[in-house]
């Protein structure tokens, strides 16, 4: 028969499945938060890339126009 003293002696360790499940659930939440932050940053960088490509295209066109004007 299991006594209260027996139960008190049992210490949950890292191999305990309930504790491991709790650890994994916490890790899941941390990773979910990190993924949301990374996704937001990726979206910002994609917007910046689109703007920079537009600026580069505009500058290349202006450069081409200036070269044409100087040749005349």
Phi, psi and omega in degrees: 000140181273128181257170178298324178297322178297317181294320180296330181286336182286120179247128180289130179245184182295342180276352180293129185295321180296318179294319180296320178297316178300317179299316181292324177294319176296317179297322178299316180295319178297315180293323179297317179296316180296322179294321178297316179297316180295320178298318178296319180294320177299317179298318178299316182292325177294319176297316179298318179300317180298316179296318182292322177298318177298317178297318180296315178300317180297316181293323177296318179296316178297318179298316179297318179296318180296320178297321179294318180295322182290331179288334184285000000 
